[in-house]
């Protein structure tokens, strides 16, 4: 019954910025890990960034220094601030929340970066 609602995707020029948000609601236990994945056309889904309940973060190498993941535990929301966007960042971005070792997924939001 957990629902994840994503927002913030869109079209942006290379070098621009976007902020993705994902709010969790429903019958939940305490949230463990929150993260963002992305999937480009013809490619497998990959982990972009994650943040633990202890605020430990992990980033895919290509986004390190450009993207920042954060969480608001009061709002049950995870954010992905994306700066210096590149065309290769173009993908559908999915938020992911781990609750009691069960994974929940957002609906996906399209991010398109033009050169």
C-alpha positions in Angstrom: 0.0 0.0 0.0 3.0 2.3 -0.1 2.8 4.9 -2.8 5.7 6.8 -4.3 5.0 9.9 -6.2 7.8 11.5 -8.3 8.0 15.0 -9.7 10.6 17.4 -11.1 11.5 15.8 -14.4 11.5 17.7 -17.7 13.6 19.0 -20.5 16.7 21.0 -19.9 19.7 22.2 -21.8 23.2 20.7 -21.1 24.7 22.4 -18.1 21.3 23.1 -16.6 19.8 21.8 -13.3 16.8 19.9 -12.2 15.6 18.7 -8.8 13.7 15.5 -8.5 11.4 14.7 -5.6 9.8 11.5 -4.5 7.3 11.5 -1.6 6.3 8.2 0.1 2.9 7.7 1.7 0.7 4.9 2.9 1.1 2.1 5.4 4.8 2.2 6.1 7.3 1.0 8.7 10.4 3.1 9.2 12.2 3.8 5.9 15.6 2.3 5.5 17.4 3.2 2.2 16.1 5.7 -0.3 17.5 6.1 -3.7 17.3 7.0 -7.4 17.7 4.7 -10.4 17.6 5.6 -14.0 17.0 3.7 -17.2 17.9 5.0 -20.7 16.3 3.5 -23.8 17.8 0.1 -24.6 19.8 0.0 -21.4 19.4 -1.6 -18.0 18.3 0.2 -15.0 21.2 1.5 -12.9 21.6 3.0 -9.5 22.3 6.7 -9.6 22.4 7.5 -5.9 21.3 6.2 -2.6 21.1 7.4 1.0 20.7 5.3 4.1 18.7 6.0 7.2 22.0 7.2 8.7 22.5 9.6 5.9 25.3 7.7 4.3 25.3 8.4 0.6 26.5 6.5 -2.5 26.8 7.8 -6.1 27.4 6.3 -9.4 30.8 7.5 -10.6 29.6 9.5 -13.6 27.3 11.7 -11.4 29.5 12.2 -8.4 30.2 15.9 -7.9 27.2 16.9 -10.0 24.3 15.2 -8.3 23.3 15.4 -4.6 20.9 13.1 -2.9 19.1 14.1 0.3 16.1 13.1 2.4 13.6 14.6 4.6 12.5 12.1 7.1 9.6 14.2 8.4 8.1 14.4 4.9 9.2 10.9 3.9 10.7 12.4 0.8 13.9 11.9 -1.1 15.4 14.4 -3.5 17.9 14.4 -6.2 19.5 17.7 -7.1 21.1 17.4 -10.5 23.5 20.0 -11.7 25.7 20.3 -14.7 23.4 18.0 -16.6 24.8 16.2 -19.6 23.0 14.6 -22.6 24.1 11.2 -21.3 22.0 11.8 -18.2 18.8 11.5 -20.3 16.7 8.7 -18.9 13.6 7.8 -17.0 14.4 8.3 -13.3 12.8 6.1 -10.7 12.8 6.6 -7.0 13.2 3.6 -4.7 12.4 3.2 -1.1 13.4 0.2 1.1 11.0 -0.4 4.0 11.5 -3.5 6.1 13.7 -4.9 3.4 11.0 -4.6 0.8 11.5 -2.4 -2.3 9.0 0.1 -3.5 9.2 2.0 -6.8 8.0 5.3 -8.1 6.2 5.7 -11.4 9.3 7.2 -13.1 9.9 10.7 -14.4 11.5 11.6 -17.7 14.7 13.7 -17.7 15.8 14.8 -21.1 19.0 16.8 -21.6 19.7 18.5 -24.9 23.1 19.4 -26.2 
